[in-house]
Amino acid sequence: MDKDAKIYIAGHRGLVGSAILKKLKAEGFSNFVLRTHAELDLTDANAVAAFFAEEKPEYVFLAAAKVGGIVANNTYRADFIYANLMIQNNVVHQSYVNNVKKLLFLGSTCIYPKACPQPMKEDYLLTDTLEYTNEPYAIAKIAGIKLCESYNLQYGTNFISVMPTNLYGPNDNFDLEKSHVLPALIRKMHLGRALEAQDWTTVRKDLNERPIEGVDGKASESEIYSILEKYGVKKTDDKVSVEIWGSGKPMREFLWSEDMADACIFIMKSRNFEDTYAPAEKEIRNTHINIGTGKDLSIRELAESIKAMVGFEGPLKFNADKPDGTMKKLTDVSKLHGLGWKHQIDLEEGIKKMYDWYRSA
């Protein structure tokens, strides 16, 4: 990419999109096309067609998606499959119609089967049943991979799919109803620590910045206790506990979002679709690239690590009546390493950076 290339980042305010934008700016790129959801609804085919026809971006990072944790995925199943299919279909098709030079589509490692062999290789896609709670989202992302592959094979486009592991970092979602596990644990333990110290200034500041179901820092103490208890931060007598969904046994892998951005830009700048499969293959499939660290830990270990980092002293209560999701999801990153990229930020450093960002945001 030339430094003056016109770049469209779909989802530039999100976790990955904002990290991509930040890094590109740091590298000297300046010709960006950016639209918020209010300015451009990517599920609206006519609006997306008009946008591409007018702006004619040369490079597209498709980081926009409807995302959430296990609760949101299982509750809003229709919303997740519909919105993500529409976003992908509209952006990929218009990238073809308007001769975009290269597109990078971001998916998720939830595309792999629930009982997938570990670590998960790209070739394990579509070999078994998906995990039920996020099946609609996973199917949408699988469709996105096949959409990119199919346009490349039929029309000669240069659309590449990358499948990141669990991401965390600046601009993450800390909504306790819809967030992923790591930011949710950071917020719960941050609030739990404040309640332990009877630090209502910190509690009210947190709720003013991120109200929970409309409850902000101006609410009464009883209202605040009630809403926090609903989301697992409970004060009983002089003790504060934090509830965590599931048994704590599932193993998860986490990647710092700015590392993810670095991987995306590396691939966009220096790799092409033909680099994602062996030239001798008769059937070209599974061309997507796993993006991760190749290292995992249990949810219990993650929670204990965050607890120590935040300084929360109360007990952690694992609610085994709630779903665990897939028990192990570790990516095989040998394809990524073979293309020339490895992560830089390990989890312990990343959690500290994340908590520092949360407190200062």
N, C-alpha and C positions, 0 to 999 in steps of 0.2 A: 504493500500500500504506500503510495506517495503521501507525503505529509499534508498535501492540500486535497487529498481524496475526499469526496463527499460521503460521509458515514452516517447511517441511520441506526440508532440503538433503540430497539423496541423494548420498553421496560427500563428506561434509563434511571428511574427513581427507585427501583427495586434493589434487592441485595446484590445480585450479580451485575445488573446493568449499571448501577451507580459506580461499582468498582471498576468496570470496564471503561466507563467515561473518565473517571479519575486518572486511571493509568494512561489512557490514550492522550489526555491533556498533558500529563507529565512528560510524555515522549515527544511532544511537539505537534500533535495533530490538533486541528482547530476548526475544520469545516464539518460541523455536526448538524444533523437534522434531528430535532428532538420534539416529541409531542407527549403531553400527559394524557392519561385516560380521558380526562374531561375534554381535551382538545381533539382527540382521535380515538374513537371506539373501534378497536381492532376486530371485534366481532361483526362489524358493519361492512359488508363486502363493497358497497358503493363508495363509502367514505374512504376505505383503504385504497381502492382503485384510483380515486381522485387524488389522493395524497401522493401515490407513487407517480402518477402521470405528471403531476405538477413539480415534484421535487427531484425525481430521477436520481436517487442515491446510487452510488457505485458499490458500496459495501453495506451489508446488513447483519447486525447482531440481533438475533431473535431471542431475547431474554425475557420477553413479556409472557406471562402465564397466570392462570388462576391457581394459587398454591395454598397449602395449609398442612396442618399436622393430621394425626390419625383421627381425631374427633371430627374435624372439618371435612376430611375426605370421606368419611363414613356417613356423615349426616347430609352433606350437600352433593350427593353422587351425580345427579343429573346436571347440576350447575358446573361441576368440574369437567365432565366429559364434553358437554356442549360448548362451553366457553373456550376450552383449550383446542378442540377441533376447529372451531371457527377462526380463532386467532391464527393457527398454523396454516390452514387452508388459504386464508386471505393473503397473508404476508408472503408465503412461499410462491403462490401463483402469481401475484403481482410482481414479485422479484424476477420471475421468468419473463412475464409479459414486457417488463421495462428493462430487460437486459442488465440486471445486476451482475457485477463481475464475480462476486463471491458472497455467499450467505453462510452464517454459522447458526445452527439451530441447537438450543439448549434443552435437553430432556432431563431424565432422572434415572437413577439405578433401580427405581421401583419397577422398571420395565421387565426385570428378570423374574423367573418363577419363584414362588414361595419356598419351594424345596430345592432351590438351585444349588448345584455343587459349588463349593467354596475353594478358592476365591472365584468370583463370577467373571468368566471370560465373555467377550463379545459374542462368541459362537453359541452361548447358551440361551440366547434370545429365542422365544417361542418354542421352547422344548418341553414346557410343562405348565401347570395351572398357576395363575397369578395369585398374590395375596389378596384376600377378599376385600379388606377395608379400603384399599386404594386402587382397586381394579379399574374403575372408570378413568381415573387420572392416568394410570399406567397404559391403558389401551389408547388413550389420546396421544401419549408420547410415542408409543410404538408406531402409531399411524404417521406421526411426524417424521420419524426415521424413514419409513417406507415412502413417504411423500418426497423427501429429499432424494432418496435413492432413485425413485422412479423418474423424476424430472431429469436427473443427471443422465440416466440411461437412455431415456427417450429424446431429450432435447439438448443434451450436451452441456447442461448447466454445471456450476461448480458449488454445490450446496453440501456442507459438511455437518454431521450431527455429532454432538458431544454429550456424554451422559455423566454428569457430576454426581459424586456421592453426596451425603448430607453436608450442606454448606452452612456456615455461620460467619458473622462479621458485622462491620458497621452497616447501619440501615436495615438490620434484621427486623423481623416482625415479633414484637413482644406482647401482642394481644393474647391473653391467656386462653381464649376460646379457640384461636386459630393458629397459634404459633407452633413451630417445631420444638422438639424436646430441649435442645440446648438453651436457646434464649428464654424459654419458659422456666427452666430450672434457675437460670441466673436471676430472673425477675422475682420468682417466688422466694428464693433465699435472700435476696436483697431486702424484700419486704419483711420476711421473717426475722432477719437480723435487726431491722429497725423496730419491729414490735417487741423483740426481746429487750431492747434498750429503752423502750417507751419513747422512741424518737419520732414523735408525730410530725415534726417538720419534714423529715425525709419521706414518711408515708404519704403525707398530703402533697408534697412536691411531685412524687412519682405518679399519683393518681391525677393530678392536674395536667401533667404532661401526657398521660396515657390512661384516660378514664376506662373503667371496666363496667360494661353494660350501663353507661350513663352515670355511674357513681364516680365523682371526682373528689378532689381534696377538700371541697367545701362541705361535704357530707358529714353527718354526725359520726362519732366513734362507733356507735352500735351499727350503723349502716355499713361502715367500712369493714368492721369485723365480720359482718354477715356476708358481704360480697367476697372477701378474701377467703373465708371458710368454704364458700361454694367452689372456689378454685384451688382448694387444697392447702391454704395457709391458715392454720387453726391455732387459736390461743385458748388453752385450758388451764385455769388457775394461773400459775406463774410460768407455765411452759408453752412454747410455740413449736408446733410441728409442721412439717411440709409433707403433703401426700403426693406420691408419684404413681401415675397409672402403670399397671402391669407388675410383673414379678421382679423387675430389675435385671433379669437374666439375659435378655436379648443383647446381642453384640452389634455395635454400630461403629461406622467409620465417619470421620469428620474432616472437612477441608476448609481452610480459611478462605473467605470469599475473594480476597485480593490475590491469593494464589490462583484461584479459579480464573480470575480476570487475566492474569498473566498467561495462563495456559491457552485461553481463548484467543488472545492477541497473537501469541506465538503461532498457533495453528492458522489463524487468518492471514498472517504475514508470510508464512514460509511453507505451508503444506496445502496440498490440493486433494480433490476427491480421489484421484488415482493413487494417492499415497496410502489410502485406507484399506486396500485389499491387494492380494497377490495377483500379479499380471496374468498368471496361468489359470486363474479360476474361471470355470465355465459358467457357473452361477454366481453372480455378484450379489452378495447379501451380507448382512452384519457389518456394514462399513462404518458404523458408529464407533466412537472412541470413548472408553471409560476415562474419567478424570477423577483421580483420588490420590490417597497416600499409600494404600496397600497395608494400612495398619488399623486395628480396631480395638475396642474395649467394651465392657458391659455397661448398660445403663446405670447399674448400681455404682460401678467404678467412676463413671462420669459424674454422677450425683455427688459422690464423696469428694471428688476433686474440686467441683464447683463449691461445695460446702466449705472446704478448707480455704479456697481462694477468697470467698466472700466473707468468711468469718462467722457464719451461722453456726450456732451451738446446739440447736434443738434436734430431736430425732427425725429421721426420714422414715416415712411409712409407705411401704409399697403395697398398693391395692391390687392384689392378684386376681380380683374379680373383674378387673378391666382388661381389655385385650392387649396382648404383647406385640401384635404384628409379627412380621417375619423374625425368626429367632437369630439369624445371622445374615448380614449383608456386607460382604467385603469384596471390593473390586480387585480384579486382576488388572494391574496397570502396566503390564509388560508391553502392550501395543503402544501406549503413550510414551513409555521410556524409550522404546525403539524409534519413535518419531523425534526424540531429542529433548523431552521436557520432564522435570521432576519437581515436586513441591518443595517449598522452603520453610514454611512455618509449621512446627509441630504443635500438638494439641495443648500442652501445658502453657506454652507461650501465647497461643491463640486465645485461650480462655482469659488470661490476664489482660490481653489487649482488648478483648470484647467487653470485659467488665469495666475497664477504664473508660472505654468509649461510652458505655451505657450511663455511667455516673456523670459524664461530662456533657452528654448530648442535650 
